[in-house]
């Protein structure tokens, strides 16, 4: 897994290493004197502070989207199969 800030590699890890926590990543940015753009920082802070409830809600909305897309697909298939063709 890699962490990039712009085009610069900030952190890379092997399977043995653990992923750094939000505070550790902020410290790395400060140590290297990297001035991040506010947009990147905002995204970074949002991803660092996700709670389990937010993760669950996003996964449930994904399953709802999948159900709706399956319904649409079934409806389309049914319409194609049962299309009425009028000929003169």
C-alpha positions in Angstrom: 0.0 0.0 0.0 1.2 3.5 -0.9 0.4 7.0 0.2 1.0 9.7 -2.4 0.7 13.5 -1.9 0.5 14.8 -5.4 3.2 13.0 -7.3 5.5 12.5 -4.3 5.5 9.1 -2.5 5.0 9.7 1.3 4.8 6.2 2.6 5.0 2.6 1.2 4.5 -0.5 3.3 5.1 -4.2 3.0 2.8 -6.9 4.3 4.7 -7.1 7.7 4.3 -3.4 8.4 1.1 -1.9 9.8 -0.6 1.0 8.1 0.2 4.4 9.9 -2.5 6.1 11.9 -3.9 9.5 11.0 -1.6 11.4 13.5 1.5 9.6 12.2 0.7 10.5 8.6 0.2 14.2 9.6 3.6 14.0 11.4 5.3 12.7 8.3 3.8 15.6 6.3 5.2 18.1 8.8 8.6 16.4 9.0 9.0 16.6 5.2 7.8 20.2 5.1 5.0 19.2 2.6 2.4 21.9 2.3 -0.7 20.0 1.2 -3.6 21.7 -0.7 -6.8 22.1 1.4 -8.7 19.7 -0.8 -6.2 17.0 -0.3 -6.1 17.7 3.4 -9.8 17.6 3.7 -10.1 14.3 1.9 -7.2 13.0 4.1 -8.9 14.1 7.3 -12.3 12.6 6.2 -10.7 9.2 5.4 -8.7 9.2 8.6 -11.8 9.8 10.8 -14.3 7.4 9.4 -16.2 5.6 12.1 -17.7 2.1 11.9 -21.2 3.5 11.7 -20.3 5.6 8.6 -18.8 2.5 7.0 -21.9 0.4 7.7 -24.2 3.1 6.3 -22.1 3.3 3.1 -22.1 -0.4 2.6 -25.9 -0.6 3.1 -26.5 2.1 0.5 -24.3 0.2 -1.9 -26.4 -3.0 -1.4 -29.6 -0.9 -2.1 -28.0 0.4 -5.3 -27.2 -3.1 -6.4 -30.8 -4.2 -5.7 -32.2 -1.4 -7.7 -29.8 -2.1 -10.6 -30.8 -5.8 -10.6 -34.5 -4.8 -10.6 -33.9 -2.6 -13.6 -32.0 -5.3 -15.4 -34.7 -7.9 -14.8 -37.4 -5.5 -16.0 -35.4 -4.8 -19.2 -35.0 -8.5 -19.8 -38.7 -9.1 -19.2 -39.6 -6.3 -21.6 -37.3 -7.7 -24.3 -38.6 -11.2 -23.9 -42.3 -10.2 -23.9 -42.2 -7.5 -26.6 -45.3 -7.3 -28.6 -44.6 -6.9 -32.3 -47.4 -5.7 -34.5 -47.2 -6.5 -38.2 -49.5 -5.5 -41.0 
